[in-house]
Amino acid sequence: MDDRPGTACVVSDDRLTGYNFGPSHPMAPIRVDLAMELATELGVVGDDLRRVGSKAADDDLIATVHTPAYIEAVRAVSADPSVPNLAAGLGTDDNPTFADMHTAGALIVGASVEAARRVWTGQSLRALNVCGGLHHAMPDRASGFCVYNDVAVAIRWLLDNGAQRVAYVDVDAHHGDGVQQIFYDDPRVLTVSLHETPQTLFPGTGVATEIGTDDGIGTAVNVALPPGTSDAGWLRAYHAVVPQLVGEFKPDVLVTQQGCDSHMDDPLTNLMLSVDGQRASYLALRDLAEEVCAGRWVGFGGGGYAVLDVVPRSWAHLMAIVAGRPIELDTPTPPAWREHVVALKSGGMAPQRMTDGRSTSYRDWREGYDPASWLDRQILATRNALFPLYGLDPMP
């Protein structure tokens, strides 16, 4: 591990992949190992993106978001996984119990808080925890493969240590419901989620009219994307909503979740992005951090269940962008990495290049609104709900 000051770091520890729901569960830890392996072989992890360590979060830190009773419930199923706690969401198909579940979750929380700490203290300008991004967990229960909400704990740490405003942008295919719920009435946190419509995908929330409550009205932003949305539509939606609202919010730091389950090959979702489009989204988030908060950027992984062909390439691109050295799309994947993927597949092909060969061009919102387009109607619904609160015109 490298603890020297520098521009960018990835918080990484072999113990983080102990967050493992079992061999039949879609959230396979091998996806993180393959992403780190690919990024390392491509020369991304090194001087420009230092690998740094962390320690497990203690109960007091986890309790800044989660209830003591829930933490105790996680500890109980960790000690005896044969006894589920369904009221706490522990022992369901989404969140099967496993030995040392508490420790595994606490390690991810600790890594995410370490990423936030390094950015906030100036030790790094950009920091990433690809094992993090467990955005569905609620204060009193597990949900959607997420036991502890490491993202929310990291944001709470930033607030408790002097940050006045934090903007959170979630590009996972699933709505970032846990983070939104935890800060729904907090005017210091802007939560932005671009996700597949709740009409067709878990968790069934995230419509445009969810805008916050009490003092937090106007600080929850949701763009519900139609199933089948591809690179052009996704980028159109992002650029029509996110830069304007985040710019008006004026955060001290940008926190982002980069679940790559928006890919067309993902088995759990219905969006149609490519690796090329996901890379374009990461570049847009980098630019946003530079424009609104002097480059301060804390990033996380998240969902992504095409674990061999998609997740490693997408997150290697993410790591390279965090490092300040984006990988060219036509870059070949390293032969040794390909051999590892083929062995895991027991034959077949591994991705040959860091691209899916797709265009990332899109039609700018300022070029006009199409009322016949489901996507455009969703974009306008979000703009109508939020833009007037910030003194912005919702129409093109």
Rosetta blueprint (number, residue, H / E / L):
1 M L
2 D L
3 D L
4 R L
5 P L
6 G L
7 T L
8 A E
9 C E
10 V E
11 V E
12 S L
13 D L
14 D H
15 R H
16 L H
17 T H
18 G H
19 Y L
20 N L
21 F L
22 G L
23 P L
24 S L
25 H L
26 P L
27 M L
28 A L
29 P L
30 I H
31 R H
32 V H
33 D H
34 L H
35 A H
36 M H
37 E H
38 L H
39 A H
40 T H
41 E H
42 L L
43 G L
44 V L
45 V L
46 G L
47 D L
48 D L
49 L L
50 R E
51 R E
52 V E
53 G L
54 S L
55 K L
56 A L
57 A L
58 D L
59 D H
60 D H
61 L H
62 I H
63 A L
64 T L
65 V L
66 H L
67 T L
68 P H
69 A H
70 Y H
71 I H
72 E H
73 A H
74 V H
75 R H
76 A H
77 V H
78 S H
79 A H
80 D L
81 P L
82 S L
83 V L
84 P L
85 N E
86 L H
87 A H
88 A H
89 G L
90 L E
91 G L
92 T L
93 D L
94 D L
95 N L
96 P L
97 T L
98 F L
99 A L
100 D L
101 M H
102 H H
103 T H
104 A H
105 G H
106 A H
107 L H
108 I H
109 V H
110 G H
111 A H
112 S H
113 V H
114 E H
115 A H
116 A H
117 R H
118 R H
119 V H
120 W H
121 T L
122 G L
123 Q L
124 S L
125 L L
126 R E
127 A E
128 L E
129 N E
130 V L
131 C L
132 G L
133 G L
134 L L
135 H L
136 H L
137 A L
138 M E
139 P L
140 D L
141 R E
142 A L
143 S E
144 G L
145 F L
146 C E
147 V L
148 Y L
149 N L
150 D H
151 V H
152 A H
153 V H
154 A H
155 I H
156 R H
157 W H
158 L H
159 L H
160 D H
161 N L
162 G L
163 A L
164 Q L
165 R L
166 V E
167 A E
168 Y E
169 V E
170 D E
171 V L
172 D L
173 A L
174 H L
175 H L
176 G L
177 D H
178 G H
179 V H
180 Q H
181 Q H
182 I H
183 F L
184 Y L
185 D L
186 D L
187 P L
188 R L
189 V E
190 L E
191 T E
192 V E
193 S E
194 L E
195 H E
196 E E
197 T L
198 P L
199 Q L
200 T L
201 L L
202 F L
203 P L
204 G L
205 T L
206 G L
207 V L
208 A L
209 T L
210 E L
211 I L
212 G L
213 T L
214 D H
215 D H
216 G H
217 I L
218 G L
219 T L
220 A E
221 V E
222 N E
223 V E
224 A E
225 L E
226 P L
227 P L
228 G L
229 T L
230 S E
231 D H
232 A H
233 G H
234 W H
235 L H
236 R H
237 A H
238 Y H
239 H H
240 A H
241 V H
242 V H
243 P H
244 Q H
245 L H
246 V H
247 G H
248 E H
249 F H
250 K L
251 P L
252 D L
253 V E
254 L E
255 V E
256 T E
257 Q E
258 Q L
259 G L
260 C L
261 D L
262 S L
263 H E
264 M L
265 D L
266 D L
267 P L
268 L L
269 T L
270 N L
271 L L
272 M E
273 L E
274 S L
275 V H
276 D H
277 G H
278 Q H
279 R H
280 A H
281 S H
282 Y H
283 L H
284 A H
285 L H
286 R H
287 D H
288 L H
289 A H
290 E H
291 E H
292 V H
293 C H
294 A L
295 G L
296 R L
297 W E
298 V E
299 G E
300 F E
301 G L
302 G L
303 G L
304 G L
305 Y L
306 A L
307 V L
308 L L
309 D L
310 V L
311 V H
312 P H
313 R H
314 S H
315 W H
316 A H
317 H H
318 L H
319 M H
320 A H
321 I H
322 V H
323 A H
324 G L
325 R L
326 P L
327 I L
328 E L
329 L L
330 D L
331 T L
332 P E
333 T L
334 P L
335 P H
336 A H
337 W H
338 R H
339 E H
340 H H
341 V H
342 V H
343 A H
344 L H
345 K H
346 S L
347 G L
348 G L
349 M L
350 A L
351 P L
352 Q L
353 R E
354 M L
355 T L
356 D L
357 G L
358 R L
359 S L
360 T L
361 S L
362 Y L
363 R L
364 D L
365 W H
366 R H
367 E H
368 G L
369 Y L
370 D L
371 P L
372 A L
373 S L
374 W H
375 L H
376 D H
377 R H
378 Q H
379 I H
380 L H
381 A H
382 T H
383 R H
384 N H
385 A H
386 L H
387 F H
388 P H
389 L H
390 Y H
391 G L
392 L L
393 D L
394 P L
395 M L
396 P L
